[in-house]
């Protein structure tokens, strides 16, 4: 039986989960790999911090003791952030180590250079845990669906925002109240901006889209809009119209290029993703051969994410045994253009406060018609003091057309306020 030694960079939520899984499932892992996989060293910042240790290994605050150790076969990076993780991974590859990482931030910005470094060293760089926690979506896109041309994917890939929107919708509560609750429960950070502003989902989408379309997509390519402007009223209108609102990560491969965007969207209740609630994640993938598929599970947490990391460790171990490391390297062999946001086409929900007077609705219809936009439905409700609230649902149009119409609407003296504008998403057709 082979001996495979691991060096962990970091021992926080994910690192401790990796160690726990390796300890509690030792017999099964050894049987499946014909190898004894053991952690030898763990790099931490503070050696005095108390930790639950799962296994017989040593902690060190010296990176060289892990990265330069000739007995270590696989470096497992679970420290997060850009630096020093980026430098450490490069150094590990230069010293002939295979690498497993869970670092979505790093891959979304610097994935290309890291994959090139892994290829040059002839070593593996695996990253299943970088997206959607325990859901095995990376292996699916790189291997299981490799026979397909992926035409699109839609994901709920941030548990914090999904928890907030689910609670707001089901319990008719406000955004700030639910966000505070999520922070108390540990579902949201004290600074939740990365989650609620959509950046966390955008980083993950950059990785998924690169794999799905075999073309490099980085974080700056992704259009991003967060959920902080979503209100109870918007969710109530969604219910009335037969929809729910989710923060969606959307990627489409179209004739004119790749479309990548993260934003709140009206999603039909009949769509499989509409029933994904709470902190759960799901990714809906459409391939030309397989058709529609969906992958669902816990998108974060010590053991779910640790499960993905250990699955990569097992696969890298098998590659080492078969002398086939770097067999599946970077798959971005296309260079597809990325569509600009003004070229996105979708339907829109527009909620307005207007003066309750004759011809106001007719004028609004004219302003939208001048931008070549028609309405699919209209809802009008009195709001007292000779005011009315109007919800306009448009037929699909280009983002540039909608902005043209909104400029005219905002200049119209009878419009008192534009409350919100939210896109629709009905699928990947």
Order of alpha helices (4+ residues) and beta strands (2+ residues): beta-alpha-alpha-beta-beta-alpha-beta-alpha-beta-alpha-beta-beta-alpha-alpha-alpha-alpha-beta-alpha-beta-beta-beta-beta-alpha-beta-beta-alpha-beta-beta-beta-alpha-beta
